[in-house]
Amino acid sequence: MKKMLLLIFLIFTLLPLVSNAAPKENIKAAFVKNNNLWIKIMDNEIKITDTGYVRYPKWSFDGSWLGYLKGAKEGDIMDLWLYSIESKRHFKVKENVGPNFQWSPSENTIGFQIIKNLFILNTSQLGKFIPVAKNIENFSWLPAGNGLLFSSKKSADLRSDIILSKVIFKKNNMPIINPFYTISLSKNEIWASTSEFKWSNDKKWISFLLLPTASLSADVNTLSILSSDGKAFHRVDEMLREDTWFQWAPYKGLLGYISGVGREATINKRFQVLKVPTLKKIIFTPKGFVDRDLTWQNNRTVYVSRSKENGSTDLEQTAMPSLYKISLSGNKQPQITFPSEKDGDFRPQIIKNNLIWIRTDRKNANVMVSPTYQMQETVWIKNISMGSSYYEKWSWDEVFSLYEGR
């Protein structure tokens, strides 16, 4: 009888731990496994492609389409493809498309670059490509989805100014282009391009990176902000060319970013918060540590991927990171994940009260999940492909994409 009561007690004690560990909401992801494209909705995994080399899955705004790049094998020229979740059909868009292809935030229209030429395509008119602009460097959609912002050089001279232009689409998606802001360069400055553009939640500010030549960009780029009316421009700090390393807070004019020059992710990388428009900065990374990824939960809480700072030339001997939860107001920073010594936790993201991240031993990777209100981690997706790595920084967006919902 005592054994039976003990068994019943254990069952009812452990059941909540098991059930709460898996995502309860309708969370879905696209991921790459063995170089093929898959999707996962709750506990259901579906294989989407059977051949080729797939990278950069990206969800449309309503989750009904996926864009992705595909080549015959690693190192080949990549083509842009679209996949309809409803019809289960694939559509080849164009060849030789770069990784910066973006879905509109308000409709199933995708923007993409071929070399320096910018196009858009609406899924309701597959095959009807609308040319937008030539000789551009980079672009992003405007927050309302009614147009684009792109950067271009004034001339072929690397010392020439950078022109930011807005595209507004009128009837039949015909583009109307107007210059928006000129980033003037001094005689000794060389800025070749910009990164993508990110708007603050109130749409008052735009953040982006100024990029020097390719070799220099591997070590240092300049984080900049521009008011959405084009009246105020500030060069904020120096950091790596990692688009996920600068993110606006969900509700206030706070920009979180990981600063520090040098291509090694294990040295001199500090998580900071910039308050706009005062430009006041606060560093949250303790001495002796580096932060290597970040995500906002709300205006008061940030999750970072943190490890001990290590300048060893043998990068595989450096410490792997764990996740930390930073309270900006109280500056409490508890460690919340405890992977084994050979594993590291990267790319935290918050979706519907779930914390999702990637755990890897540098050879294999799993997607982990836990409720944000109580850490009960479990493996959600096993054995995704590895993102490319560069001096201990992994590009996980190459192989994993969460659908964030409308």
PyMOL commands that set and color helices and strands:
alter all, ss='L'
color gray80, all
select helices_A, chain A and resi 2-21+123-125+171-173+214-217+243-245+315-317+396-398
alter helices_A, ss='H'
color red, helices_A
select strands_A, chain A and resi 28-33+36-41+44-47+53-59+65-71+79-84+90-95+102-103+109-114+117-122+130-133+138-141+147-153+162-169+175-183+193-194+198-199+205-211+221-227+233-239+246-248+254-259+270-275+280-283+289-298+301-308+322-327+344-351+354-360+365-371+378-384+389-390+393-394+400-402
alter strands_A, ss='S'
color yellow, strands_A
deselect
rebuild
show_as cartoon
